[in-house]
Amino acid sequence: MFPSLFISHGSPMLALEPGASGPALARLAAELPRPKAIVIVSAHWESQELLVSSNPQPETWHDFGGFPRALFEVQYPAPGNPQLAGEIAELLNAAHLPARLDPQRPFDHGVWVPLSLMYPQADIPVVQVSLPSRSGPALQTRVGRALASLRDQGILLIGSGSITHNLRELDWHAGPESVEPWARDFRDWMIDKLAANDEAALHDYRQQAPNAVRSHPSDEHLLPLYFARGAGGEFSVAHRGFTMGALGMDIYRFG
């Protein structure tokens, strides 16, 4: 059975400057059997309702600005899988989570940036599930649980976000050894609660975690973690680190 993963994808520049995360992602992919398909929830597909991408050949969407031209030239031409998308929608609907198909969705950078470091050949089908971000952590836990059976079918489930994400407080010149204490304290609290399997505290993180609102002014980058946790098994840390002082780059494994 495959684990599910939570990946902190950091800045889009990770695709060109992978730092410590690139080898960690490559190592993780090498440890796993080759997946038949990948199902991913990205922080960058926020939606009102649950949507599943049924695009057979999603484009690589450079959904950002102000970065070097070389980043806009990166392509990740992995295929979609409309049949799997339909099965996912059926699983969600059966779990009383109404979902419909989106035949046009491209790959946002929360998808193609980490996958380009894990599976650079771009030859594994990828299906994206949207993030109804206003519905909070509990919904993502339910979505993960509804799709957990896909792990038995050789399908890799990934939540792609960041363990901390406050772009206004980043130091773009800080080295990896420079970490803001408030960001580290939040990350450490999350790890403690994940290890303890304290779902009530995790769902109420904005009230209970230290520096929660500072670490996540809005929570779309943390919510994919709940998808991965809901879909997976026992928690372990595959990689931990920070970049730019306060942008958490942790990778977690569930199962």
ChimeraX attribute file (.defattr): number of C-alpha atoms within 10 A of each C-alpha:
attribute: neighborCount
match mode: 1-to-1
recipient: residues
	/A:1	15
	/A:2	21
	/A:3	24
	/A:4	30
	/A:5	29
	/A:6	29
	/A:7	28
	/A:8	30
	/A:9	31
	/A:10	28
	/A:11	18
	/A:12	21
	/A:13	15
	/A:14	18
	/A:15	20
	/A:16	15
	/A:17	11
	/A:18	19
	/A:19	12
	/A:20	16
	/A:21	25
	/A:22	18
	/A:23	13
	/A:24	19
	/A:25	22
	/A:26	17
	/A:27	14
	/A:28	16
	/A:29	16
	/A:30	12
	/A:31	9
	/A:32	12
	/A:33	12
	/A:34	14
	/A:35	16
	/A:36	12
	/A:37	21
	/A:38	21
	/A:39	27
	/A:40	26
	/A:41	29
	/A:42	29
	/A:43	26
	/A:44	19
	/A:45	21
	/A:46	17
	/A:47	14
	/A:48	11
	/A:49	16
	/A:50	21
	/A:51	25
	/A:52	28
	/A:53	28
	/A:54	25
	/A:55	22
	/A:56	20
	/A:57	19
	/A:58	22
	/A:59	18
	/A:60	21
	/A:61	17
	/A:62	18
	/A:63	13
	/A:64	10
	/A:65	9
	/A:66	5
	/A:67	11
	/A:68	10
	/A:69	9
	/A:70	9
	/A:71	14
	/A:72	15
	/A:73	10
	/A:74	16
	/A:75	16
	/A:76	22
	/A:77	19
	/A:78	24
	/A:79	18
	/A:80	27
	/A:81	22
	/A:82	21
	/A:83	11
	/A:84	20
	/A:85	26
	/A:86	17
	/A:87	14
	/A:88	24
	/A:89	23
	/A:90	17
	/A:91	21
	/A:92	23
	/A:93	15
	/A:94	12
	/A:95	14
	/A:96	12
	/A:97	16
	/A:98	14
	/A:99	20
	/A:100	18
	/A:101	18
	/A:102	18
	/A:103	17
	/A:104	13
	/A:105	23
	/A:106	22
	/A:107	29
	/A:108	20
	/A:109	27
	/A:110	26
	/A:111	28
	/A:112	28
	/A:113	26
	/A:114	24
	/A:115	27
	/A:116	23
	/A:117	22
	/A:118	19
	/A:119	18
	/A:120	16
	/A:121	12
	/A:122	17
	/A:123	13
	/A:124	18
	/A:125	20
	/A:126	31
	/A:127	28
	/A:128	27
	/A:129	26
	/A:130	23
	/A:131	28
	/A:132	20
	/A:133	24
	/A:134	14
	/A:135	13
	/A:136	17
	/A:137	24
	/A:138	18
	/A:139	20
	/A:140	26
	/A:141	21
	/A:142	20
	/A:143	25
	/A:144	26
	/A:145	20
	/A:146	22
	/A:147	22
	/A:148	25
	/A:149	15
	/A:150	21
	/A:151	20
	/A:152	11
	/A:153	13
	/A:154	17
	/A:155	23
	/A:156	24
	/A:157	30
	/A:158	29
	/A:159	33
	/A:160	31
	/A:161	29
	/A:162	29
	/A:163	34
	/A:164	27
	/A:165	26
	/A:166	18
	/A:167	15
	/A:168	9
	/A:169	14
	/A:170	15
	/A:171	16
	/A:172	11
	/A:173	10
	/A:174	14
	/A:175	12
	/A:176	15
	/A:177	11
	/A:178	15
	/A:179	19
	/A:180	16
	/A:181	12
	/A:182	15
	/A:183	24
	/A:184	22
	/A:185	16
	/A:186	23
	/A:187	22
	/A:188	14
	/A:189	18
	/A:190	20
	/A:191	19
	/A:192	13
	/A:193	16
	/A:194	20
	/A:195	13
	/A:196	10
	/A:197	14
	/A:198	12
	/A:199	17
	/A:200	10
	/A:201	15
	/A:202	21
	/A:203	18
	/A:204	13
	/A:205	19
	/A:206	17
	/A:207	12
	/A:208	12
	/A:209	19
	/A:210	19
	/A:211	20
	/A:212	22
	/A:213	17
	/A:214	17
	/A:215	28
	/A:216	20
	/A:217	16
	/A:218	15
	/A:219	22
	/A:220	23
	/A:221	26
	/A:222	25
	/A:223	30
	/A:224	32
	/A:225	31
	/A:226	25
	/A:227	32
	/A:228	31
	/A:229	30
	/A:230	23
	/A:231	28
	/A:232	25
	/A:233	15
	/A:234	13
	/A:235	19
	/A:236	15
	/A:237	15
	/A:238	17
	/A:239	17
	/A:240	16
	/A:241	21
	/A:242	25
	/A:243	23
	/A:244	21
	/A:245	22
	/A:246	28
	/A:247	28
	/A:248	26
	/A:249	22
	/A:250	24
	/A:251	26
	/A:252	25
	/A:253	21
	/A:254	21
	/A:255	16
